[in-house]
Structures are given as C-alpha cells and as structure tokens.
Amino acid sequence: MNDQTLYRYLDSPKKIKLDPEGYLVKQEQWDVEVASLLAEEEGLTLTDQHWEIIQVVRDFYARYEMAPAMRPLVKATQQALGDEKGRSIYLMSLFPGSPPKRIARIAGLPKPTNCL
C-alpha cells in the first residue's frame, strides 16, 4: 500500500490515517481501540466471535503476507475454529456484505487482492 495516499483520519485523537477505501495507511498503528473504531464505522459492535475471526485473519496475514479472500478465509477459519465457524454463512452473519474486505479493514490489514 502506498503510505502517501491519504483520504481522511479515523475519528481518534491518535490521528490514524485511512486510505480512500478506509484501510489503515500505516498498519503498525492498529490496536484493539483502532479495531473497535473501524468496526463502529462499519456499524458493528465487536463480540468475542468477531475477535476470533479477526485473530484468524491477522494470523493468516502474518504467515502469508496477504489478507485472505473468501475461500482462503473460510478454509483458515475452518482449520482454526472448526467446521461450524468455518462456513461462509457464519462469516457473513458476523461481517455482512463482503466478509474478507470488512474483516481485513477492521483487522488493520490491506484490502484482500481478489476482492472488488
């Protein structure tokens, strides 16, 4: 991601820069508070179930250096949390719309490459 591309700041005293699509410009600024603010912008209140998925995605990114698109997201979730949670319907119930994009954004990661 280009660190120079700035669209706006997250509503936080920390001056967190966001790109035009609402992703963090500097991933190292991510923390639990930032995740909660990003989720709030998405109209979500993070529960333990949300945090489980966010951790799976952050672990995936740490391993593969990319945020997962839907299929890899489902597979990674299934491997980490079991068959019941490793289903696209479950992910969509927690992160409606495009789960990979929403989760990556809230998790402070770049937009998944295969998401429009």
PARO-413832 format. One line per 8 residues: their letters; for each residue x, z, y of N, C-alpha, C. Coordinates in Angstrom, 1 decimal. Layout:
REM residues N
A> X Z Y X Z Y X Z Y | ...
***
This chain:
REM residues 116
MNDQTLYR> 0.8 0.0 -1.2 0.0 0.0 0.0 0.9 0.0 1.2 | 0.5 -0.7 2.2 1.2 -0.8 3.5 1.0 0.5 4.3 | 2.0 1.3 4.5 1.9 2.5 5.3 1.5 2.3 6.7 | 1.6 1.1 7.2 1.4 0.8 8.6 -0.1 0.5 8.9 | -0.9 0.2 7.9 -2.3 -0.2 8.0 -3.1 1.1 8.2 | -3.7 1.3 9.4 -4.5 2.4 9.7 -5.8 2.0 10.2 | -6.8 2.6 9.7 -8.2 2.3 10.1 -8.7 3.5 10.9 | -8.6 4.7 10.4 -9.1 5.9 11.0 -8.4 7.1 10.4
YLDSPKKI> -8.8 8.3 11.0 -8.3 9.5 10.4 -9.5 10.2 9.7 | -9.1 11.0 8.6 -10.1 11.8 8.0 -10.4 12.9 8.9 | -11.7 13.4 8.8 -12.1 14.5 9.7 -11.5 15.8 9.2 | -10.2 16.0 9.7 -9.4 17.1 9.2 -8.4 17.4 10.3 | -8.1 18.7 10.5 -7.1 19.0 11.5 -5.7 18.5 11.1 | -5.5 18.1 9.9 -4.2 17.6 9.4 -3.9 16.2 9.8 | -4.8 15.4 10.5 -4.5 14.0 10.8 -4.2 13.2 9.6 | -5.1 13.1 8.7 -4.9 12.4 7.4 -5.3 10.9 7.7
KLDPEGYL> -4.4 10.0 7.6 -4.6 8.6 7.9 -5.3 7.9 6.7 | -6.3 7.1 7.0 -7.0 6.3 6.0 -6.9 4.8 6.3 | -6.8 4.0 5.3 -6.8 2.6 5.4 -8.2 2.0 5.7 | -8.3 0.7 5.9 -9.7 0.2 6.2 -10.7 0.4 5.1 | -10.3 0.6 3.9 -11.3 0.9 2.8 -11.5 2.4 2.5 | -10.8 3.2 3.3 -11.0 4.7 3.2 -10.0 5.4 2.2 | -9.0 4.6 1.8 -8.0 5.2 0.9 -6.9 5.9 1.8 | -6.2 6.9 1.2 -5.1 7.5 1.9 -4.0 6.5 2.2
VKQEQWDV> -3.5 6.6 3.4 -2.3 5.7 3.7 -1.1 6.4 3.1 | -1.0 7.7 3.1 0.2 8.4 2.5 -0.4 9.3 1.4 | -0.1 8.9 0.2 -0.6 9.6 -1.0 -0.1 11.1 -1.0 | 1.0 11.3 -0.5 1.6 12.7 -0.6 0.8 13.7 0.3 | -0.1 13.2 1.1 -1.0 14.1 1.9 -2.2 14.6 1.1 | -2.4 14.1 -0.1 -3.5 14.5 -0.9 -3.4 16.0 -1.4 | -4.5 16.7 -1.3 -4.6 18.0 -1.9 -6.1 18.3 -2.2 | -6.4 19.5 -2.7 -7.8 19.8 -3.0 -8.7 19.7 -1.8
EVASLLAE> -8.2 20.2 -0.7 -9.0 20.1 0.5 -9.3 18.7 1.0 | -8.3 17.8 0.9 -8.5 16.4 1.3 -9.5 15.8 0.3 | -9.3 16.1 -1.0 -10.2 15.5 -2.0 -11.7 15.9 -1.7 | -11.9 17.1 -1.3 -13.2 17.6 -1.0 -13.8 16.9 0.2 | -12.9 16.7 1.2 -13.4 16.0 2.4 -13.7 14.5 2.1 | -12.9 13.9 1.3 -13.1 12.5 0.9 -14.4 12.4 0.1 | -14.6 13.3 -0.8 -15.9 13.4 -1.6 -17.1 13.6 -0.7 | -17.0 14.4 0.2 -18.0 14.7 1.2 -18.4 13.4 1.9
EEGLTLTD> -17.4 12.6 2.3 -17.7 11.3 2.9 -18.5 10.4 2.0 | -18.2 10.5 0.7 -18.9 9.7 -0.3 -20.3 10.3 -0.7 | -20.6 11.4 -0.1 -21.9 12.0 -0.4 -21.9 12.8 -1.7 | -20.7 13.3 -2.1 -20.6 14.0 -3.3 -20.1 15.4 -3.1 | -20.6 16.4 -3.9 -20.0 17.7 -3.9 -19.3 17.8 -5.3 | -18.0 18.1 -5.2 -17.2 18.1 -6.4 -17.5 19.4 -7.3 | -17.8 19.1 -8.6 -18.0 20.1 -9.5 -16.9 20.2 -10.5 | -16.9 21.1 -11.5 -15.8 21.1 -12.5 -15.8 19.8 -13.2
QHWEIIQV> -16.9 19.2 -13.5 -16.9 17.9 -14.2 -16.2 16.8 -13.4 | -16.4 16.8 -12.1 -15.7 15.8 -11.2 -14.2 16.1 -11.3 | -13.8 17.3 -11.2 -12.4 17.7 -11.2 -11.7 17.3 -12.5 | -12.4 17.4 -13.6 -11.9 16.9 -14.9 -11.5 15.5 -14.8 | -12.4 14.7 -14.3 -12.2 13.2 -14.2 -11.1 12.9 -13.2 | -11.1 13.6 -12.1 -10.0 13.4 -11.1 -8.7 13.7 -11.7 | -8.6 14.7 -12.5 -7.3 15.1 -13.1 -6.9 14.0 -14.1 | -7.8 13.5 -14.9 -7.5 12.4 -15.8 -7.0 11.2 -15.1
VRDFYARY> -7.6 10.8 -14.0 -7.1 9.7 -13.2 -5.8 9.9 -12.6 | -5.5 11.1 -12.1 -4.2 11.4 -11.5 -3.1 11.4 -12.6 | -3.5 11.9 -13.8 -2.5 11.8 -14.9 -2.2 10.4 -15.3 | -3.3 9.6 -15.3 -3.1 8.2 -15.7 -2.2 7.5 -14.6 | -2.4 7.8 -13.4 -1.6 7.2 -12.3 -0.1 7.7 -12.5 | 0.1 8.9 -12.8 1.4 9.5 -12.9 2.2 8.7 -14.1 | 1.4 8.4 -15.1 2.0 7.8 -16.3 2.2 6.3 -16.1 | 1.2 5.6 -15.5 1.3 4.1 -15.4 1.5 3.5 -14.0
EMAPAMRP> 1.5 4.4 -13.0 1.8 4.0 -11.6 0.7 3.0 -11.1 | -0.5 3.2 -11.6 -1.6 2.4 -11.1 -2.9 3.2 -11.4 | -3.9 3.0 -10.5 -5.2 3.7 -10.8 -6.0 2.8 -11.8 | -6.7 3.4 -12.7 -7.3 2.6 -13.7 -8.6 1.9 -13.3 | -8.8 0.7 -13.8 -10.1 0.0 -13.6 -11.0 0.6 -14.6 | -12.2 0.1 -14.7 -13.3 0.8 -15.5 -12.9 0.9 -17.0 | -12.5 -0.1 -17.7 -12.2 0.0 -19.1 -11.1 1.0 -19.4 | -9.9 0.9 -18.7 -8.9 1.9 -19.0 -9.3 3.3 -18.6
LVKATQQA> -10.2 3.4 -17.5 -10.7 4.7 -17.1 -11.6 5.4 -18.2 | -12.4 4.6 -18.8 -13.3 5.1 -19.9 -12.4 5.5 -21.1 | -11.4 4.7 -21.4 -10.6 5.0 -22.5 -9.7 6.2 -22.3 | -9.2 6.4 -21.1 -8.4 7.5 -20.8 -9.2 8.8 -20.8 | -10.4 8.7 -20.2 -11.4 9.8 -20.2 -11.7 10.2 -21.6 | -12.0 9.2 -22.5 -12.4 9.5 -23.9 -11.2 10.2 -24.6 | -10.0 9.8 -24.4 -8.9 10.4 -25.0 -8.6 11.8 -24.5 | -8.8 12.0 -23.3 -8.5 13.3 -22.7 -9.7 14.3 -22.9
LGDEKGRS> -10.9 13.8 -22.8 -12.1 14.8 -22.7 -13.1 14.6 -23.9 | -12.9 13.6 -24.7 -13.8 13.4 -25.8 -14.8 12.3 -25.6 | -15.5 11.9 -26.7 -16.4 10.8 -26.7 -17.6 11.0 -25.8 | -18.1 12.2 -25.6 -19.3 12.4 -24.8 -19.0 12.1 -23.3 | -17.8 12.5 -22.8 -17.5 12.2 -21.4 -16.8 10.9 -21.2 | -16.2 10.4 -22.3 -15.5 9.1 -22.2 -16.5 7.9 -22.4 | -17.5 7.9 -21.6 -18.5 6.8 -21.6 -18.8 6.4 -20.1 | -19.0 5.1 -19.9 -19.2 4.6 -18.6 -20.4 5.2 -17.9
IYLMSLFP> -21.5 5.5 -18.7 -22.7 6.1 -18.2 -22.5 7.5 -17.6 | -21.6 8.2 -18.3 -21.2 9.6 -17.8 -20.5 9.5 -16.5 | -19.5 8.6 -16.4 -18.7 8.4 -15.2 -19.6 7.9 -14.1 | -20.5 7.0 -14.3 -21.4 6.5 -13.3 -22.4 7.6 -12.8 | -22.7 8.6 -13.7 -23.6 9.7 -13.3 -22.9 10.6 -12.3 | -21.6 10.8 -12.5 -20.8 11.6 -11.6 -20.3 10.9 -10.3 | -20.0 9.6 -10.5 -19.5 8.8 -9.4 -20.2 7.5 -9.3 | -21.5 7.6 -8.8 -22.3 6.4 -8.7 -21.7 5.2 -8.0
GSPPKRIA> -22.1 4.0 -8.4 -21.6 2.8 -7.8 -20.4 2.3 -8.6 | -19.3 2.4 -8.1 -18.0 1.9 -8.8 -17.2 3.1 -9.0 | -17.3 3.8 -10.2 -16.5 5.0 -10.5 -15.0 4.8 -10.3 | -14.4 3.7 -10.7 -12.9 3.6 -10.5 -12.5 3.7 -9.1 | -13.2 3.0 -8.2 -12.9 3.0 -6.8 -13.2 4.4 -6.2 | -14.3 4.9 -6.5 -14.6 6.2 -5.9 -13.7 7.3 -6.3 | -13.4 7.3 -7.6 -12.5 8.4 -8.2 -11.1 8.2 -7.6 | -10.6 7.0 -7.6 -9.3 6.7 -7.0 -9.2 7.2 -5.6
RIAGLPKP> -10.2 6.9 -4.8 -10.2 7.3 -3.4 -10.2 8.8 -3.3 | -11.0 9.5 -4.0 -11.1 10.9 -3.9 -9.8 11.6 -4.4 | -9.2 10.9 -5.5 -8.0 11.4 -6.1 -6.8 11.1 -5.3 | -6.9 10.5 -4.1 -5.8 10.2 -3.3 -4.9 9.1 -3.7 | -5.5 8.2 -4.6 -4.7 7.1 -5.2 -5.1 5.7 -4.5 | -4.2 4.7 -4.8 -4.6 3.4 -4.2 -5.8 2.8 -5.0 | -6.4 1.9 -4.4 -7.6 1.2 -5.0 -7.1 0.5 -6.3 | -7.9 0.7 -7.4 -7.6 0.0 -8.6 -7.5 -1.5 -8.4
TNCL> -6.5 -2.1 -9.0 -6.2 -3.5 -8.8 -7.3 -4.5 -9.2 | -8.1 -4.1 -10.2 -9.1 -5.0 -10.7 -10.5 -4.7 -10.2 | -10.6 -3.9 -9.1 -11.9 -3.6 -8.5 -12.1 -4.4 -7.2 | -13.2 -5.0 -7.1 -13.5 -5.7 -5.9 -13.9 -4.8 -4.7
***
